[in-house]
Amino acid sequence: MMAKNEKSEWFPFGKMAPDASLRLFCFSYAGGNASIFRSWHGHFQPTVEIFPLQIPGHGTRMQEAPLTRMKPLVEAASKAMGAYLDKPFAFYGHSMGATLGFEIAHKLRAVWGVEPAHFFVSGRRGPQRAAHRVLHNLPKPRFIEELKRLNGTPEEVLQSEELLDLLIPMLRADFEVLETYQYSERPALTCPITAMGGTEDHEITREDIDAWGQVTSGKFESHMLSGGHFFLHTAQEQVLRIVSEQLQPLVSQTK
């Protein structure tokens, strides 16, 4: 399980650091891509590498067809990550990325016998708490109305037919991944989980966030941060502080 030196299509913004003792894999929300984590490189000590995952159909892989089911996405991503498990690692996932990270954590444990040293989740209900809204197959006008309601799509995109035509197929695919996802009962993860929610997120409640504590036998804590569903951006300083503080003991242990 030695890490590759060449660039991977799955980790186009991953930066290896010679002094790094821990690798932080990051998983984006639906419709997002690895680039949303590019600025994170400057917020951590050189002992932490930031490796955002780029899934097919997103960002630098826009020319590829997006996947519409969780299982093949997890299979492909886990296989790609196998070459990057040469040092302790942690996960951070927001919204869709939290559920994706959860399933990848279980897959890596099953295949490689390893788990994240810490798992950070934000803006997503515990995986055992099913969502009942189905958006991926709505007619285009209603789909756009839902995008406006979710308040995560820039206004300039919503006003541009050309940009919407690029974005909507990717978003439909991501929503389909989530809306067809089925949680399966397995032995709990053993890694610590830190869960974060937005105080003004009308879709995800405090109870949804705290439900993550039921899927690990390790330490669990939760935080409610100011902002809506995309507090990852609006409260980024707080998010990064929580992640950095929790990773510090791990980095110190691995020196």
Residue pairs with C-beta under 8 A, 6 or more apart in sequence:
1 82
1 83
1 84
1 85
1 86
1 112
2 83
2 86
3 16
3 83
3 84
3 85
3 86
3 87
4 83
4 84
5 16
7 14
8 14
8 80
8 83
9 54
9 60
9 61
10 53
10 54
10 55
10 77
10 80
10 81
11 34
11 51
11 52
11 53
11 54
11 80
11 84
12 34
12 54
12 59
12 60
13 34
13 35
13 37
13 38
13 50
13 51
13 52
13 54
14 49
14 50
14 51
14 52
14 84
15 41
15 49
15 50
16 49
17 46
17 47
17 48
17 49
19 46
19 47
20 46
20 47
20 48
20 49
20 87
21 47
21 48
21 87
21 88
21 251
21 254
21 255
22 47
22 48
22 49
22 87
22 88
22 89
22 90
22 117
22 247
22 250
22 251
22 254
23 48
23 49
23 51
23 84
23 87
23 88
23 89
23 90
24 40
24 44
24 48
24 49
24 50
24 51
24 89
24 90
24 91
24 92
24 243
24 247
25 51
25 52
25 53
25 81
25 84
25 89
25 90
25 91
25 92
25 101
25 116
26 34
26 37
26 40
26 50
26 51
26 52
26 53
26 91
26 92
26 93
26 97
27 52
27 53
27 91
27 92
27 93
27 94
27 96
27 97
27 98
27 100
27 101
27 104
28 34
28 36
28 37
28 52
28 53
28 55
28 58
28 94
28 96
28 97
29 94
29 95
29 96
29 97
29 123
29 152
29 230
29 232
30 95
30 96
30 171
30 174
30 175
30 177
30 178
31 152
31 153
31 167
31 170
31 171
31 174
32 58
32 94
32 97
33 54
33 55
33 58
33 59
33 60
34 52
34 53
34 54
34 58
34 59
34 60
35 52
35 59
36 52
36 232
36 233
37 50
37 52
38 52
40 50
40 52
40 240
41 50
43 240
43 244
44 50
44 240
44 244
44 247
45 251
47 251
47 255
48 247
48 251
51 84
53 77
53 81
53 97
53 100
54 60
54 61
55 61
55 66
55 67
55 73
55 77
56 64
56 65
56 66
56 67
56 76
57 64
57 65
57 66
57 67
57 169
57 170
57 173
58 66
58 170
62 166
62 170
66 169
66 170
66 173
66 174
67 73
67 76
67 173
67 177
68 173
68 176
68 177
68 180
69 176
69 177
69 180
70 99
70 100
70 103
70 177
70 178
70 180
70 181
73 100
73 177
74 100
74 103
74 104
74 107
75 107
77 100
77 104
78 104
78 107
78 108
78 111
81 104
81 108
82 111
82 112
85 108
85 112
85 114
87 254
88 117
88 250
88 254
89 116
89 117
90 116
90 117
90 118
90 119
90 120
90 247
90 250
91 101
91 104
91 105
91 116
91 118
91 119
91 120
92 101
92 120
92 121
92 122
92 243
93 99
93 100
93 101
93 102
93 119
93 120
93 121
93 122
93 124
94 121
94 122
94 123
94 124
94 232
95 122
95 123
95 124
95 229
96 124
96 174
96 177
96 178
97 124
98 121
98 122
98 123
98 124
99 124
99 127
99 178
99 181
100 177
101 119
101 121
102 119
102 121
102 127
102 189
102 215
103 127
105 115
105 116
105 119
105 189
105 191
106 186
106 189
108 114
108 115
109 115
109 189
115 189
115 190
115 191
116 191
117 191
117 250
118 191
118 192
118 193
118 194
118 246
118 247
118 250
119 189
119 191
119 192
119 193
119 194
119 216
120 193
120 194
120 195
120 196
120 242
120 243
120 246
121 193
121 194
121 195
121 196
121 212
122 195
122 196
122 197
122 231
122 232
122 239
123 196
123 197
123 198
123 201
123 204
123 229
123 230
123 231
123 232
124 204
124 208
125 131
125 204
125 205
125 208
125 209
125 211
126 208
126 209
126 210
126 211
126 212
126 213
126 214
126 215
127 181
127 183
127 215
128 183
128 211
128 214
128 215
129 208
129 211
130 183
131 178
131 179
133 179
134 179
135 143
135 146
135 175
135 179
136 172
136 173
136 175
136 176
136 179
137 172
137 176
138 146
140 168
143 168
143 171
143 172
144 158
144 164
144 168
147 153
147 158
147 171
148 158
150 203
150 229
151 228
151 229
151 230
152 229
152 230
153 167
156 163
157 163
157 164
157 167
158 164
188 214
188 215
188 216
188 217
189 215
189 216
189 217
189 218
190 216
190 217
190 218
191 216
191 218
192 216
192 218
192 219
192 220
192 246
193 212
193 213
193 215
193 216
193 218
193 219
193 220
194 220
194 221
194 222
194 223
194 242
194 243
194 246
195 209
195 210
195 212
195 213
195 220
195 221
195 222
195 223
196 209
196 222
196 223
196 224
196 225
196 231
196 239
196 242
197 204
197 205
197 206
197 208
197 209
197 222
197 223
197 224
197 225
198 204
198 224
198 225
198 226
198 227
198 228
198 229
198 230
198 231
198 235
199 224
199 225
199 226
199 227
200 226
200 227
200 228
201 227
201 228
201 229
201 231
202 228
203 229
204 229
206 222
206 224
209 222
209 224
210 222
212 220
212 222
213 220
213 222
223 242
225 231
225 235
225 238
225 239
226 234
226 235
226 238
227 234
227 235
228 234
231 239
232 239
